[in-house]
Amino acid sequence: NVPMATAAPKVQVKDTYRVAFSQNASNNPWRLAETASMQAEAERLGYQLTVTDANNEQTKQIQDIRGLIAQRPDALFMAPITEQLGNVVAEAADAGIPVFLLDRDVDTSVAKRGEDYVTVIVSDFVQQGRRAAWAMAKATGGNATIIELEGTTGSSPAIDRKTGFHEAIGQCPGMRVVVSQSADFTRAEGQSVAETLLQSHADATAVYAHNDEMALGAISAIRAAGKVPGQDIKVVSIDGSRDALTAVDSGELFATVESNPRFGPRAFQALQRYAQEGQVPVQQILEDRLFDSSNAAEFIPEAY
Ligand code: GYE
């Protein structure tokens, strides 16, 4: 049972709102889909939305958020780069601005849920990591020498997707992670880090990537190393982007656990509900699907 947020700054009931969204980057299709979802829903509702892009730089995101606080929006939506942005979340609350966290969380010992921020809307990243491990067990028959490509260091999805995966493979004696390195959730780094790690760990038989973009980079690196992705090396990731579903359909990617970027409707519903009822649950967990060879093709048309 999730407690209710009651102590955060309130939102008045109004016909229209002036809101802001601090996006952390625009360097992958997932981010673009999330921003587009926020913009589409704001437009549908007739709300005025300002979006900033932190370019995946923490100092830039802190500046962006301070700039948005100064504009005194009715609500501030934020996708924090790392968990360390709790202080600036608290700054917004101190300025009387209700904060809604989207897609990533912050350190709750610095910023209190339901007080410094109204709510956090996220996937269950630990569970995503476990599900990726189960898919990997299925792909490899439970025998795998795994390279792990981690997401942005200090981000809540990178932390939790690692935890869940390691917890699950801890129960599979034939599966072990031989090396883990961050590739910052990007395709280019996924490719270059995988190139290096495939050389230093020539016995690797699998890649677990914390998101699709890094997996797609790894698939290019596997090919460049003269190996066949999906056969010599099994790859599993998380998100469910169009390119990843296409790679699942062609057999290069074994599976991708969904992490849905379309936050717009839920974000604005949370705002409206909070305005009307004065409280909402302090956390909302999204339901994620699993995309594998059985269903990937079917979801390509609606993917981002
Ligand atoms: O998996 C990744 C993005 O925070 C859940 O961040 C999000 C993750 C998503 O850059 O592709």
Boltz pocket constraint, residues with backbone or C-beta under 6 A from the ligand:
constraints:
  - pocket:
      binder: B
      contacts: [[A, 28], [A, 30], [A, 31], [A, 103], [A, 104], [A, 157], [A, 185], [A, 210], [A, 211], [A, 212], [A, 213], [A, 238], [A, 239], [A, 259]]
      max_distance: 6.0
